[in-house]
Amino acid sequence: MDDFFSEKQKQDIAFFNENLEKWVADPLMKMKYAVISDKVLHNTFDTFENALNFAVSKFPPREYVIQQIISQTEMTGFLYSAYAPA
């Protein structure tokens, strides 16, 4: 999996993780999709598709990351309820 992301993307993911707690606490940012490049949050969007359209129009391939601003505990809870056996 290490070879899947470029070095630049790994740095941008680290930047995202460093700021996630602060962004999750902001009700205007929580649950949005963040577009990050060069360790800069360039914009946030309500949908992944809008974030992707923005990123593709602004940055070369493998020069950005898109991450949803959601806490790890909320994500785990969502995945558990989505896949929990009945």
N, C-alpha and C positions, 0 to 999 in steps of 0.2 A: 504494500500500500504506500510505502514511502516514495516510490517512483511515480505514483499517480499524480502527486502535486509537485509543481515547480518550487524552487527555493523561494521565489517571490511569493507564491501562494501560501507557503508554510509560514512566512513572516506575517502575511496578512491575517491568517487564521490565528496566529499567536496574538496579534493586535486585537482581533475580535474577542478572544477569550479574556484578555487583560481588561477590556472595557465592558464586558457583558453585564456584570452586576450593576454597574451604573446605568446602562441603557435599559435593562429590564425594569429598573426602578422608575423610569420615566414613562408615564402612561401614554404619552404620544408616540413613543418608540416601540413599546412592548408589542410583540407579535408581528411586527413589520419585518420585511426582508431588507437586510442591509447590503449595499454594494460597497466593497472595500477594495482599494488598490493603493499601492505605495504606503500602506499603513495609514490611510486616510479614509474616513467614512464619507463617501461621496453623496449618498442619498439613501433614503428608505422608501419602501413601497408596500402597499397593501397585499400585493400578490407576487408570487415568484415570477410569473410571466412578465409582469411589468418591470421587475428588477432585472430580469435577463435581457429584455429588449433594450433597456437603458445601457446595461453593461456592454452588450455586443456592439452598440452604436458608438460607444466612447473608448473602449479599450481593446487592444489586441488579445487574441486567445491566450489563455494561461497567464494573463496579467491582472486578474481580478478574482475575487471570491464573492459569493452570495451566501449569506447566512441568515437564518431566522433568529430574531431577538426573542428568545424564550429561555427560561431557566431550565437547568438540567432536571430538576425535580418535576417541573410541569411536563417536560418532554417524556420522562420516564412514566409518569402517571398516565399520560395520553396513550403511549404505546402499550402500556399494560392493559388499559381498558379496551383498546382497539383489538388486542390479540388474546385477551383473557378467554379461556374456555367457558362455555355457558354452563 
